[in-house]
Amino acid sequence: MVEINKDVTFTDISTNTPISFDWNFGDGTVLTGITDNPVKHQYNIPGDYIITHKVYNICGPSTNDCTKSLNVTELPTNGGSSAPVIAAAAFVGLMMMLKK
């Protein structure tokens, strides 16, 4: 579960020596040519989001974009922990196929 207004960490675990990444977080935020890995993002509004991720290496872009859905909720404020929810949610365990 991902909570609004908390950092969500997205980690790319691609092979074939990636050099940059494009991230579309599904809420209007698009990052292109990013070299940082992992990246963090916050969602301000509860809902379902489709995250799209493209990887680049020296041969060009990945042959398949990675797309994953993510549900963001607003948890009730009932004295629970205020620690940020960290989720390498969308892309842990997914390998990107890069052009050879």
C-alpha positions as CSV (number, residue, x, y, z in Angstrom):
1,M,0.0,0.0,0.0
2,V,1.2,3.5,-0.9
3,E,0.1,6.5,1.1
4,I,-0.5,10.0,-0.3
5,N,2.2,12.7,0.4
6,K,4.8,10.1,1.2
7,D,7.9,9.3,-0.8
8,V,7.6,6.3,-3.1
9,T,11.0,4.9,-4.2
10,F,11.2,3.4,-7.7
11,T,14.2,1.3,-8.5
12,D,15.3,0.1,-11.9
13,I,17.0,-3.3,-12.0
14,S,17.7,-3.5,-15.7
15,T,20.5,-5.4,-17.2
16,N,22.8,-4.5,-20.2
17,T,24.3,-1.4,-18.6
18,P,21.5,1.2,-18.7
19,I,22.6,4.8,-19.0
20,S,19.4,6.7,-18.5
21,F,15.7,6.3,-17.7
22,D,12.3,7.8,-18.5
23,W,9.6,7.7,-15.8
24,N,5.9,8.5,-16.3
25,F,4.3,8.4,-12.9
26,G,0.7,8.5,-14.2
27,D,-0.2,11.8,-12.4
28,G,1.1,14.2,-15.0
29,T,4.7,14.0,-13.8
30,V,7.2,12.8,-16.5
31,L,10.9,12.6,-16.0
32,T,13.1,12.0,-19.0
33,G,16.8,11.4,-19.4
34,I,17.1,10.6,-15.7
35,T,20.4,9.0,-14.5
36,D,19.5,8.7,-10.9
37,N,18.5,5.3,-9.7
38,P,16.5,4.9,-7.6
39,V,14.1,7.9,-8.0
40,K,11.5,9.1,-5.5
41,H,8.0,10.5,-6.2
42,Q,5.0,11.6,-4.1
43,Y,1.4,11.3,-5.0
44,N,-1.0,14.0,-3.7
45,I,-4.3,12.5,-4.6
46,P,-5.5,8.9,-3.8
47,G,-6.3,6.7,-6.8
48,D,-5.0,4.2,-9.3
49,Y,-2.0,5.2,-11.3
50,I,-0.3,3.6,-14.3
51,I,3.5,4.0,-14.2
52,T,5.5,3.6,-17.4
53,H,9.3,3.1,-17.4
54,K,11.7,3.1,-20.4
55,V,15.4,2.3,-20.2
56,Y,18.2,3.4,-22.5
57,N,21.6,2.0,-23.0
58,I,24.3,2.8,-25.6
59,C,22.2,1.0,-28.3
60,G,19.1,3.1,-27.7
61,P,15.8,2.6,-25.8
62,S,14.5,-0.6,-24.4
63,T,12.4,-2.7,-26.8
64,N,9.5,-2.8,-24.4
65,D,8.3,-0.2,-22.0
66,C,7.6,-1.5,-18.5
67,T,4.1,-0.6,-17.3
68,K,2.7,-1.3,-13.9
69,S,-0.3,-0.1,-11.9
70,L,-0.1,1.4,-8.4
71,N,-2.8,2.1,-5.9
72,V,-2.4,5.2,-3.7
73,T,-4.6,5.6,-0.6
74,E,-5.3,8.1,2.1
75,L,-4.9,6.3,5.4
76,P,-7.1,7.5,8.3
77,T,-5.2,9.6,10.8
78,N,-5.8,7.6,13.9
79,G,-2.4,7.9,15.7
80,G,-0.6,5.5,13.4
81,S,3.0,5.7,12.4
82,S,4.0,8.8,10.5
83,A,7.0,7.0,8.9
84,P,7.0,7.2,5.1
85,V,5.8,4.3,3.1
86,I,8.7,3.2,0.9
87,A,7.8,1.0,-2.0
88,A,10.1,-0.2,-4.7
89,A,6.7,-1.3,-5.8
90,A,6.3,-1.1,-9.5
91,F,9.5,-2.5,-10.7
92,V,11.2,-4.8,-8.2
93,G,11.7,-8.2,-9.8
94,L,11.0,-6.9,-13.3
95,M,13.8,-7.1,-15.9
96,M,13.7,-4.7,-18.8
97,M,14.7,-6.0,-22.2
98,L,17.2,-3.7,-23.9
99,K,18.2,-3.6,-27.6
100,K,21.3,-5.4,-28.3
